[in-house]
Amino acid sequence: MTEGNFVDYVKIHVASGKGGQGSTHLRREKFVAKGGPDGGDGGRGGHVLVRANKNLWTLLNYKFKRHFKAGHGEHGGKSNSTGAQGEDIILEVPLGTVIRDTETNTVLYEITEEGQEEILLPGGLGGKGNSHFKSPTNQTPRYAQPGRPGEEKDITLELKVLADVGLVGFPNAGKSTLLSVLTAAKPKIADYPFTTLKPNLGIVKHRGFHSFVMADIPGIIEGAAEGKGLGHYFLRHIERNATLLFLLPADSPDLRKEYEVLLSELERYNPEMLDKSRLVAISKTDLLDEELESMLKEEVRETFKDVPVHFISSVAQQGLQPLKDALWEIISPDKNAE
């Protein structure tokens, strides 16, 4: 899927259908002079529903069509015939979609499970026919209820990528290259910052026919939590990743500072992100000779005392299997529980 087709934030307008009007029909048949009321109820207006679809990865369907309206219920008929229900509108969205009320910004639903279906707006109820209002003192009521009107609302659909591992790092840290080597994904790769403008997903194959999903998130810069660079556009995608893999290039002038800036931006955006399990991978180690690599390992041992560190080279494909083993060891309890 091209970057232009990845849509993760849209605002749409939805409206449910109006209920049908109840009938005021009076029964008239040969040899039945006063048959009484037999008006049927109006049909319910169509609902607006949202349904999870695991085969979707983007909100592209809602990029160009922004207005969705369910069908109206039909009016009741004679012989106590109930009107047909209005046609429902079903909005299919990918897993990880958050649905908000645009006006109040309150979260209505979070779509996280395949087959999950929720009613966004209920259709208006159909009106009762005149047969409901007959009584000993009013045997031929000539009135019925009108249908209830439908509802309208502006909603925001926001996709948060669901992945087992999220790649976190500064622009040009080598995230896209690592994803392209570990998976069949083909992200855009170039020697300049912000090559990746949209999240990319790939499936990493592991030993014993196991696999897990890895997400390449656009690079973080200092001040991202306030919206600098690509800001909130990508930070929300990290929220649902089970594990964070921090990618720091071996040619960085200050590994400790880079790591602290990344942690700081995540904390400022959402402090709960620091509760996620995390690993550090020192990338581009093919640029180092043995002496420099030995010195760097000593420095890293002092800097990252509480976090597992792996030295890798995506280009030379060095250290990748131990990295996959370490990631699988962290996420496998969740995988085995599925």
C-alpha positions as CSV (number, residue, x, y, z in Angstrom):
1,M,0.0,0.0,0.0
2,T,1.4,3.4,-1.0
3,E,1.8,6.2,1.5
4,G,-1.0,8.2,-0.2
5,N,-3.4,5.4,0.4
6,F,-2.7,5.2,4.2
7,V,-5.4,7.3,5.9
8,D,-5.6,7.3,9.7
9,Y,-7.7,10.3,10.6
10,V,-11.0,11.4,9.1
11,K,-14.1,13.3,10.1
12,I,-17.4,12.2,8.7
13,H,-21.1,13.1,9.2
14,V,-23.6,10.3,9.9
15,A,-27.4,10.3,10.2
16,S,-29.8,7.5,11.1
17,G,-33.1,7.0,9.4
18,K,-36.5,8.4,10.5
19,G,-39.2,6.0,11.7
20,G,-42.2,5.3,9.6
21,Q,-45.6,6.8,10.4
22,G,-48.3,4.6,11.9
23,S,-51.4,3.9,9.8
24,T,-54.9,5.3,10.5
25,H,-56.6,2.7,8.3
26,L,-60.1,1.4,9.2
27,R,-61.0,-2.1,8.2
28,R,-63.6,-2.2,5.4
29,E,-64.8,-5.5,3.9
30,K,-68.0,-6.7,2.3
31,F,-70.5,-7.7,5.0
32,V,-68.3,-6.1,7.7
33,A,-69.9,-2.7,8.2
34,K,-67.8,-1.6,11.1
35,G,-64.5,-3.5,11.1
36,G,-62.7,-1.1,13.3
37,P,-59.1,0.2,13.2
38,D,-56.4,-2.0,11.7
39,G,-53.6,0.4,11.0
40,G,-50.2,-1.1,11.3
41,D,-47.1,0.4,12.9
42,G,-44.4,2.3,11.1
43,G,-41.0,0.6,10.4
44,R,-37.9,1.5,12.4
45,G,-35.5,3.9,10.7
46,G,-32.1,2.5,9.7
47,H,-29.2,2.3,12.3
48,V,-25.7,3.6,11.7
49,L,-23.4,0.8,12.8
50,V,-19.6,0.4,12.9
51,R,-18.1,-3.0,12.4
52,A,-14.5,-4.2,12.7
53,N,-12.8,-5.7,9.7
54,K,-9.4,-7.3,10.2
55,N,-8.7,-7.2,6.4
56,L,-8.6,-3.4,6.5
57,W,-5.5,-1.4,7.3
58,T,-6.6,2.2,6.5
59,L,-9.5,4.6,6.6
60,L,-9.2,5.3,2.9
61,N,-12.8,4.4,2.3
62,Y,-13.8,7.6,4.2
63,K,-11.3,10.0,2.5
64,F,-13.6,11.1,-0.3
65,K,-17.1,10.2,0.9
66,R,-17.8,11.9,4.2
67,H,-21.6,11.8,4.5
68,F,-23.5,8.6,5.4
69,K,-27.3,8.4,5.9
70,A,-29.4,5.4,6.8
71,G,-32.7,4.7,5.1
72,H,-36.1,5.8,6.5
73,G,-38.7,3.3,7.8
74,E,-41.8,2.8,5.7
75,H,-45.2,3.7,6.9
76,G,-47.6,1.2,8.5
77,G,-50.3,-0.4,6.3
78,K,-53.7,-1.9,6.5
79,S,-54.5,-5.2,8.2
80,N,-52.0,-4.3,11.0
81,S,-49.1,-4.5,8.5
82,T,-45.9,-3.1,10.0
83,G,-43.8,-1.0,7.6
84,A,-40.4,-2.2,6.5
85,Q,-37.4,-1.1,8.5
86,G,-35.1,1.4,7.0
87,E,-31.8,0.2,5.5
88,D,-28.9,0.2,8.0
89,I,-25.6,1.8,7.1
90,I,-22.6,-0.3,8.2
91,L,-19.2,1.5,8.4
92,E,-16.4,-1.1,8.3
93,V,-13.2,0.0,10.0
94,P,-9.8,-1.6,10.7
95,L,-8.9,-2.9,14.1
96,G,-7.5,-0.2,16.3
97,T,-9.9,2.5,15.3
98,V,-11.1,5.0,17.9
99,I,-14.4,6.7,17.3
100,R,-15.0,10.1,18.9
101,D,-17.8,12.6,19.0
102,T,-16.2,15.5,17.0
103,E,-18.1,18.2,19.0
104,T,-17.2,17.0,22.5
105,N,-14.1,14.9,21.6
106,T,-15.4,12.1,23.9
107,V,-14.6,8.5,22.9
108,L,-17.7,6.6,21.8
109,Y,-16.1,3.3,21.0
110,E,-12.7,1.6,20.5
111,I,-12.7,-1.1,17.9
112,T,-10.1,-3.7,18.8
113,E,-11.6,-7.2,18.1
114,E,-12.6,-8.9,14.8
115,G,-16.3,-9.0,14.4
116,Q,-17.0,-6.3,17.0
117,E,-20.1,-4.3,16.0
118,E,-21.5,-1.2,17.7
119,I,-24.5,1.1,17.0
120,L,-23.3,4.6,16.5
121,L,-26.7,6.1,16.0
122,P,-30.0,4.2,16.5
123,G,-32.8,4.6,13.9
124,G,-35.9,6.4,14.9
125,L,-38.8,4.2,16.2
126,G,-41.8,3.7,14.0
127,G,-45.1,5.3,15.1
128,K,-47.9,3.1,16.4
129,G,-50.9,2.5,14.2
130,N,-54.4,3.4,15.3
131,S,-55.2,-0.1,16.3
132,H,-53.2,0.5,19.5
133,F,-55.5,3.4,20.5
134,K,-58.9,1.7,20.3
135,S,-60.9,1.5,23.6
136,P,-64.4,0.9,24.7
137,T,-65.0,4.7,24.5
138,N,-63.1,5.3,21.3
139,Q,-63.7,2.3,19.1
140,T,-62.6,4.0,15.8
141,P,-59.5,6.2,16.5
142,R,-58.6,8.1,13.4
143,Y,-55.1,9.0,14.5
144,A,-51.7,7.3,14.8
145,Q,-48.2,8.2,16.0
146,P,-45.7,9.8,13.6
147,G,-42.4,8.1,13.4
148,R,-39.5,9.3,15.6
149,P,-36.9,11.4,13.8
150,G,-33.4,9.9,13.3
151,E,-30.2,11.4,14.8
152,E,-27.3,13.2,13.2
153,K,-23.7,13.5,14.5
154,D,-20.3,14.5,13.3
155,I,-17.8,11.8,14.3
156,T,-14.0,11.4,14.1
157,L,-12.4,8.1,13.1
158,E,-8.8,7.8,14.3
159,L,-6.7,4.8,13.6
160,K,-4.1,3.6,16.1
161,V,-1.9,0.9,14.5
162,L,-2.1,-2.4,16.3
163,A,1.3,-4.1,16.3
164,D,3.3,-6.2,18.7
165,V,6.5,-4.2,18.3
166,G,6.8,-0.5,17.5
167,L,10.1,1.0,16.2
168,V,11.0,4.2,18.0
169,G,13.9,6.4,16.9
170,F,15.0,9.7,15.4
171,P,14.7,10.3,11.6
172,N,17.3,8.3,9.7
173,A,18.0,5.8,12.5
174,G,17.5,2.9,10.2
175,K,13.9,1.9,11.2
176,S,12.6,1.4,7.6
177,T,15.7,-0.5,6.6
178,L,15.3,-2.9,9.6
179,L,11.6,-3.4,8.8
180,S,12.4,-4.2,5.1
181,V,15.1,-6.8,6.1
182,L,13.0,-8.5,8.8
183,T,9.7,-8.5,6.9
184,A,8.3,-8.5,3.4
185,A,7.3,-4.8,3.8
186,K,8.7,-2.4,1.3
187,P,8.9,1.0,3.0
188,K,10.4,4.0,1.4
189,I,14.2,4.3,2.2
190,A,16.5,7.2,1.5
191,D,19.4,9.1,3.1
192,Y,17.4,12.1,4.4
193,P,15.2,12.8,7.4
194,F,11.4,12.0,7.4
195,T,11.6,9.5,4.6
196,T,8.8,7.7,6.3
197,L,5.7,9.8,6.5
198,K,3.2,7.1,7.3
199,P,3.4,4.1,9.6
200,N,4.4,0.8,7.8
201,L,3.5,-2.6,9.1
202,G,5.3,-5.9,8.5
203,I,5.1,-9.5,9.7
204,V,8.3,-10.9,11.2
205,K,8.6,-14.6,10.7
206,H,10.2,-16.4,13.7
207,R,11.3,-19.9,14.6
208,G,8.7,-22.7,14.7
209,F,6.3,-20.9,12.3
210,H,5.6,-18.2,14.8
211,S,5.3,-14.6,13.7
212,F,4.6,-11.1,15.1
213,V,3.8,-7.7,13.7
214,M,6.3,-4.8,13.6
215,A,5.4,-1.2,12.9
216,D,7.8,1.4,11.6
217,I,6.7,4.8,13.0
218,P,7.8,8.1,11.5
219,G,10.9,9.5,13.3
220,I,10.6,11.4,16.5
221,I,12.2,14.8,17.0
222,E,12.6,16.9,20.1
223,G,9.3,18.7,20.8
224,A,7.2,16.0,19.0
225,A,4.8,15.9,22.0
226,E,3.9,19.5,21.3
227,G,3.3,18.8,17.6
228,K,6.7,19.6,16.2
229,G,7.8,17.6,13.2
230,L,5.1,15.0,12.6
231,G,4.0,15.4,16.2
232,H,0.8,13.7,17.3
233,Y,0.3,12.4,13.8
234,F,2.5,9.4,14.6
235,L,2.8,9.3,18.4
236,R,-0.7,7.9,18.8
237,H,0.3,4.8,16.7
238,I,2.8,3.8,19.4
239,E,0.2,3.7,22.1
240,R,-1.1,0.3,21.2
241,N,2.3,-1.4,20.5
242,A,3.0,-4.1,23.1
243,T,6.8,-3.6,23.0
244,L,8.9,-0.6,22.0
245,L,12.2,-1.2,20.2
246,F,14.4,1.9,20.4
247,L,16.7,2.2,17.4
248,L,19.9,4.3,18.0
249,P,22.5,4.6,15.2
250,A,26.0,3.7,16.1
251,D,27.3,6.9,14.6
252,S,25.2,9.0,16.9
253,P,27.3,11.7,18.8
254,D,25.5,11.0,22.1
255,L,23.5,7.8,22.5
256,R,22.4,8.6,26.0
257,K,21.0,12.0,25.1
258,E,19.1,10.5,22.1
259,Y,17.6,7.8,24.3
260,E,16.6,10.3,27.0
261,V,15.0,12.6,24.4
262,L,12.9,9.7,23.0
263,L,11.8,8.7,26.5
264,S,10.9,12.3,27.4
265,E,8.8,12.8,24.3
266,L,6.9,9.6,24.9
267,E,6.3,10.5,28.6
268,R,5.1,14.0,27.7
269,Y,2.6,12.6,25.2
270,N,1.4,9.7,27.4
271,P,3.2,8.7,30.6
272,E,1.7,5.2,30.4
273,M,4.0,4.5,27.4
274,L,6.9,4.2,29.8
275,D,5.2,1.2,31.4
276,K,5.7,-0.8,28.1
277,S,8.5,-3.3,27.8
278,R,11.3,-2.0,25.7
279,L,14.6,-3.0,24.1
280,V,17.4,-0.9,22.6
281,A,19.1,-1.8,19.3
282,I,22.3,-0.1,18.2
283,S,22.0,0.0,14.4
284,K,24.5,0.6,11.6
285,T,27.3,-1.3,13.4
286,D,28.7,-2.2,10.0
287,L,30.2,1.3,10.1
288,L,32.4,0.4,13.0
289,D,35.7,-1.4,13.1
290,E,36.5,-3.9,15.9
291,E,38.1,-1.3,18.2
292,L,35.3,1.3,17.9
293,E,32.7,-1.4,18.4
294,S,34.5,-2.6,21.5
295,M,34.6,0.9,22.9
296,L,30.9,1.5,22.1
297,K,29.9,-1.7,23.8
298,E,31.7,-0.6,27.0
299,E,29.9,2.8,26.8
300,V,26.5,1.2,26.2
301,R,27.0,-1.2,29.1
302,E,27.3,1.9,31.4
303,T,24.5,3.8,29.8
304,F,21.8,1.2,29.5
305,K,22.0,-0.8,32.7
306,D,18.3,-1.8,33.0
307,V,17.4,-2.2,29.3
308,P,18.5,-5.1,27.0
309,V,20.8,-3.9,24.2
310,H,21.5,-5.5,20.9
311,F,24.1,-4.5,18.3
312,I,22.7,-5.0,14.8
313,S,23.4,-4.1,11.1
314,S,20.4,-4.3,8.8
315,V,22.6,-3.9,5.7
316,A,25.1,-6.6,6.7
317,Q,22.2,-8.6,8.4
318,Q,24.2,-9.0,11.6
319,G,22.7,-9.6,15.0
320,L,19.1,-9.8,13.7
321,Q,18.3,-13.4,14.8
322,P,19.2,-12.7,18.5
323,L,17.1,-9.5,18.3
324,K,14.1,-11.4,17.0
325,D,14.6,-14.0,19.7
326,A,14.6,-11.3,22.4
327,L,11.5,-9.6,21.0
328,W,9.7,-12.9,20.8
329,E,10.6,-13.8,24.4
330,I,8.9,-10.6,25.5
331,I,5.7,-10.8,23.4
332,S,5.2,-14.6,23.4
333,P,3.2,-14.7,26.7
334,D,0.6,-12.4,25.0
335,K,0.7,-14.4,21.8
336,N,0.3,-17.7,23.5
337,A,-2.7,-16.4,25.4
338,E,-4.5,-15.6,22.2
